[in-house]
Amino acid sequence: MVNIFVKQIKMKNRVVIIVINIILAVACKENEKMTNKIELPKPPVANKIAKKLISHNDTRIDNYYWLNDRDNPKVIDYLNAENTYTKKIMQHTEDFQAKLFTEMKGRIKEDDTTVPYKYNGYWYMTRYEKGKDYPIYVRKKERLEAPDEILFDCNEMAKAHAYFKIGGISISPDNSMVAFSTDTVSRRQYTIQIKNLRTNAVFLDKIENTTGSITWANDNKTLYYTKKDATTLRSHKIFKHILNTNVEEDTEVYHEEDETFSTFVYKTKSRKYIVIGSSSTLSTEYRILNADHPEGNFKVFQKRTKNLEYSIAHFDDSFYIITNADKATNFKISKTSELNTEKKYWRDLIPHRDNVLIEDIEIFKAYLVVNERENGLNNIRIISWNGKEDYYLPFDNETYTTYIGTNLDFNSTTLRYGYNALTTPSSVIDYDLKTKTSVVKKEQEILGGKFQKENYESKRIWATAKDGVKVPISLVYKKGIKLDGTNPLLQYAYGSYGSTIDPSFSSIRLSLLDRGFIYAIAHIRGGEYLGRHWYETGKLLAKKNTFTDFIDCSKFLISQGYTSNEHLYAYGGSAGGLLMGAIINMNPELYNGILAAVPFVDVVTTMLDETIPLTTGEYDEWGNPNDKTYYDYMKSYSPYDNVEVKAYPSMLVTTGLHDSQVQYWEPAKWVAKLRALKTDNNTLLLHTDMDSGHGGASGRFESLKDVALEYAFLLDLEEIND
């Protein structure tokens, strides 16, 4: 219309025509914006039903407590209404989402196979086939050239289910049977079954409500497994099942009665011992039994003691222990005879060091391999038992991740480990411990023909926290960016449970980097990136350090020109979602947009409810709000309790109806309260996956659709749509 109108104006002065053209174009755009604004759908409004929550003579009013009932049709209606609203608001990005999905999927090799490993006479591998979402588990007898034996084709097993995941897979010692577990709800409650590998027949017996882990004794007929409490989902009992007997008659071997502990069972790498473990955040305890004698009784390795953590590995006639005993904050390695396992018999093998965190070990006949962390960086240390060698594998940058891989043979002289970096795809490497030579067994292929690691740059920088502590940040971006504050930047962190977010490669992330985004991992307190003290100073009554560290990293990134308030985005999931809720209550003006995945945001109410999964086991992480000191501190940062009448950034919040870790109602209530109180016109979306839980969709590529939605949300805020 603009061009037609201009042509009808009979003026000789071309400048005037151009001016009119510009004015009309601007007017049309403004009119279009107003039209779009008018046509935007109205967000759902959750009913307010006030519920008084009283603790320590303190009253909280929760208007959305009623959403805590997944069997209430009105709750489902509300979640569906939010999903419909999200779909309508994001409708203009649907083609872009499809493009992003195709782009991300196109980088992934569909017909792929993991690097085989050998165990008890068979080579095992996992295979993916083109056009299929789920793995196929395969083994070959003795030689890699031998015919495939299909253990499980999960594509066939998943056909009847909206969600499907195979859990533990455990082969019997004589290789004739496999015990396996499946979850078809996404609530991490696995059903165990047994398959005869000679006939491929699946036994009729089903063991319900387990953790999914299964362990065989050496008699090829006795199985150990872990049951969950039906209400809290705490793994609390170990049972013994004998083949060809009624599951209802299975023997209870161990009951973990302390509600702050969870229990589990496994077999040592030596195959000599069945081990029952019990763990809380700050204490552990193990029981052992000779795997040749499942009829026997388990013996306590070292009884639980407050603040004593240890883990055990068996080799030859000894146990090797990673422990924090005797104030070894960053852990040390001890050794003891298998006949005398109490702490008083432990002798130090590798002493505690203030600046080195011991994370894991791998034992070989001639070598001990230790996974350590110093100054935030992974190291693999190799020590010969004869005392002649003690050295580290070399790594040459500050934004890499390395880890010990699958090494099941004590007699092997080959160490398998993994390596990747923010700019380098994953590799599986076999290192010859005798010759000190390496062979890359597999390097992740990035399809599409566009990726070249030389086109990207990564670095580690350090921000200064409000208390003067230096906080590391790992960055990756496309080369050539200017530090002028105009770059969109996505800042990610977790910051809880001592879980360290290492800088690792992501082919999916390239869809952001190639469109100009910088990706930043803030290694904030609450994880163990800089050692155990980094965790200890980001939990309990020091939890706010986690939030202020993230905010201080954001301010530093802005001050250094990496981004600005108008282009800074933050992302966190689960406990990292709590982080998102805390930072937007504290400094909402710093961020243009937030991605909060399965966010743990209703901290006080959840931690006061002992019937909710995970609550009692996490008192050592967050504190027990039945104690007024912890109650007051939690309430001071709990995202849901601290929503205020003020402006908030644009937000996309995601959850799963069947989430067993963070119940769906936490993000649902949070969004409802934000809608009622926020004063801005920024976008606020809630997307609930009605078929999945904490981990999202189960298919290999189905989950990419969720990522495409998240990325489209961010890119749309940046007005990037190609």
Secondary structure, 3 states (H helix, E strand, C coil): CHHHHHHHCCCCCHHHHHHHHHHHHHHHHHHHHHHHHHHCCCCCCCCCCCEEEEECCEEEEECCHHHCCCCCHHHHHHHHHHHHHHHHHCHHHHHHHHHHHHHHHHCCCCCEECCCEEECCEEEEEEECCCCCCCEEEEEECCCCCCCEEEEEHHHHCCCCCCCEEEEEEECCCCCEEEEEEECCCCCCEEEEEEECCCCCECCCCEEEEEEEEEECCCCCEEEEEEECCCCCCEEEEEEEECCCCHHHCEEEEECCCCCCEEEEEECCCCCEEEEEEECCCCEEEEEEECCCCCCCCEEEECCCCCCCEEEEEECCEEEEEECCCCCCCCEEEEEECCCCCHHHCEEEECCECCEEEEEEEECCCEEEEEEEECCEEEEEEEECCCCCEEECCCCCCCEEEEECCCCCCCCCEEEEEEEECCEEEEEEEEECCCCEEEEEEECCCCCCCCCHHHEEEEEEEEECCCCCEEEEEEEEECCCCCCCCCCEEEECCCCCCCCCCCCCCCCCHHHHCCCCEEEEECCCCCCCCCHHHHHCCCHHHCHHHHHHHHHHHHHHHHCCCCCHHHEEEEEECHHHHHHHHHHHHCHHHCCEEEEECCCCCHHHHHHCCCCCCCHHHHHHHCCCCCHHHHHHHHHHCCCCCCCCCCCCEEEEEEECCCCCCCCHHHHHHHHHHHHHCCCCCCEEEEEECCCECCECCCCCHHHHHHHHHHHHHHHHCCCCC
